[in-house]
Amino acid sequence: MEYYVDRIEADEVVCETPDGETLRLPLTALPEGTREGSVLREEEGVFILDDAAAEARRATLFALQEALFGADADA
C-alpha cells in the first residue's frame, strides 16, 4: 500500500491513500526523514520512504500546476 504524507501534526502524521482515504499514523512508527510530501510504502508491516515515487508525484503536480496557471505560477 502507498501513502502520501499530507502533514505532520505534533506526534502524528496525516496520510492520504490513493483512493482518498485519510489515515493518521504515529510519527514514531515512520522512518527518519519522513516529511510533508513524502511517499511511504508499507511492506510486511514496515513503512519505508519511496523517494523516487515522491519525486515523480512532485513532478506530476508541478506539471499540472503549470498547465493550469502557466509558467509564471511560482513567480
Secondary structure, 3 states (H helix, E strand, C coil): CEEEEEEEECCEEEEECCCCCEEEEEHHHCCCCCCCCCEEEEECCEEEECHHHHHHHHHHHHHHHHHHHCCCCCC
